[in-house]
Amino acid sequence: MSDAAGRTGEPVRGRSVRFRLLAIALLPMLVILPLLLGVAIYRWNAKFDAALISKVNGDLTIAHQYLARILEKTGVQIRALSLSARFHEVLAPDARGSLQDLLEETRKETGLDFLYLINGRGDVLASSPPLQHRPRSDWPIITSALSGEVPATGVDIFGNDELAAISPALAGRARLDLVPTPNAVPTDRSTETRGMVVHAASRAMLPDGGAAALVGGTLLNQNLEFIDTINDLVYRAASLPEGSQGTATLFLDDVRISTNVRLFEGRRALGTRVSAAVRSAVLGEGRTWLDSAFVVNDWYISAYEPLVDSYGKRVGMLYVGFLEKPFSEAKYQTLVIIIAAFITITAATVPIFLRWATSIFMPLERVTATITEVERGNLSARTKMPVLGDEIGRVAVHLDSLLDQIQERDRQLREWNEELNVRVRERTRDLEHANLKLEATTKQLIMSEKLAAIGEITAGVAHEINNPIAVMQGNLDVIRSVFGADADKAKVEFRLLDEQIHRISQIVTKLLQFARPEEYAGYVERHAPASVISDCLPLVQHLLNKTEIAVVRDDRASRLVLMNRSELQQVLVNLIVNAIHAMPDGGTLTLRSFDAERDGHQGVAIEVSDTGIGMSTEVIEKIFDPFYTTKRRQGTGLGLSISQTLIKRQGGQITAESRVGSGSTFTVWLPGSELIGHFVRGPRDILSSAIYCNAGSR
């Protein structure tokens, strides 16, 4: 057992003796043998693929030799004709036979598609079949023959016009419609009109001593006899396993012009094209391709070699290959048989190993199980094994003795632990009570300190405001007396100024009430909620004008509320200002008043709703706490706290509902006027009137 096992209480089974001994026994069969088998299969597969590549390379060699033999044979036939006595007889001035007839007869016997005699000036002296136009005389084959006696042969590409000049039938036979082929290089061509020709020429002497060239050739386009002969030579009967199939193809550039590959039953794949990868390797780089390749509609073990014309340019390819599928199936069958045999042998031998190991591992497993039970808390667990003479038996007996000692020590430790826990719980409880008292005392000290500072400040501010108020009121009276009767034209404006100066005086009074609460007392009045709301709107109109906020009113309350009008107005203005600040991009401000019952008491509810940014649940839980604010630079965090204090003092309550992104609704509930009497406010309650609503707490 490792330390980790002891800490977690679970045995690490991957490191047990049983596991390690079984691993030693089974490692050769389950690990080493599969690895060796995998390496052997990999090597066999590589050798198998190499043998296939070697075979297709040999097949390509045979096809290459046959094509070389065709070139050599064509050159020999034309050379033999140029040296024959009959050829010289028909060239003589008093010849009895026709050179044209001799060329026609020889062409048919040798299987050539054309045969003509041309002099050094490019004039055709005789031809078979009759030429339609004067042929080219600058072929390297022809110039080589004119310059020496060695016959010249090669593969040349004739344009369609050049074939038509020899014979329209050859031009028609060379024409192939291109078949769209997947993986081929994209092309705009739809037909292949050029012809691949086995081209040969031999020097001939004219009676006047001048040199001429006897030129012949065979068109390989759609020359099925030529390609089938290659296929029969390379892939004779029984040369491939059953199901496989050999193919041979001649390419002009990348187009199949002669092939025995089938596009589908009954039609050869003439006009199809080779893949871009093969084209690049063979025609682009001049390499011989020896690998698996997708040919038309199936995978073949393929060999491609480039064909070079008399100019030394790569103009086509010679291909041979055989169907890969039968070889792949045979390979996979062999692999399946090997793997199945290995699994069968393993499945038969592993149980035997396990049965032999059981008698050895059972004592160890009992010891392990006992230790596991002890780790789980069952200290009474024992191995209960008989005394044996081997090492494992002695270990088991010693383990039982140690467990007896551990159990006794554990009992003693539990008794001591319980006694210690009782003492710790008592001490912890005392500390918790002390911490709670300390926290409460600290909060009270902080609040008292803040309130004391605010009281000192408000007293000074109240005294400083009184003088400007007196000046404003005096000058307002002077203005009214100066205007005389004309003052009635601004009667409403003067009344509003009087009311607001009076309101400032009230605020100053309330500030003084906060600073010297023993000198002042408050009073309450009955008000219609709709009237108080109407008085609040002009006070916040300057904020409404700064953004596009629509105000919706819904006044349905029939009861009156009993509360100081300025304090109620202060609460509502505070809530309205908070709602405006929550809608910086505009929205809808809804003000409702209606009769509402709460806890069996009749009363009035005033709702202030906005469509602003809303608040999270965490924020809602804190918004009525003193000095808590979300307006980092604009608020003090006292607005909602003061408002809640004012409303609660009248027996009411402010509640809030909100969701992030969906706006907020604050509801002020106050009991009906018949339920509330006059009272005198204490020093802390007067604080709510001392600071006006610009310090919102959202």
ABEGO torsion letter per residue (X at the ends): XBAAAAAAGBBBAAABAAAAAAAAAAAAAAAAAAAAAAAAAAAAAAAAAAAAAAAAAAAAAAAAAAAAAAAAAAAAAAAAAAABAAAAAAABAABABBAAAAAAAAAAAAGBABBBBBBAAGBBABBOBBBABBBBAABAAAAAAAABABBBBEBBBBBAAAAAAABAAAAAAABBBBBBBBGBBBBABABBABBBBBBBBBBBBBAAGBBBBBBBBBBABGBAAAAAAAAAAABBBGABBBGBBBBBBBBBEABBABBABBABBGBBABGBBBBAAAAAAAAAAGBBBBBBBBBGABBBBBBBBBBBBAAGBBABBBBBBBBAAAAAAAAAAAAAAAAAAAAAAAAAAAAAAAAAAAAAAAAAAAAAAAAAAAAAGBAABBAGBBBBABAAAAAAAAAAAAAAAAAAAAAAAAAAAAAAAAAAAAAAAAAAAAAAAAAAAAAAAAAAAAAAAAAAAAAAAAAAAAAAAAAAAAAAAAAAAAAEAAAAAAAAAAAAAAAAAAAAAAAAAAAAAAABAAABBBBBBBBBAAAAAAAAAAAAAAAAAABBBBBBBBBABABBBBBBAAAAAAAAAAAAAAAAAABAAEEBBBBBBBBBBBGGBBBBBBBBBBABAEBBAAAAAAAABBGBBABAAABAGAAAAAAAAAAAAAGBBBBBBBBBGAEBBBBBBBBBAAABBBBBBBAAAAAAAABBAABBAX
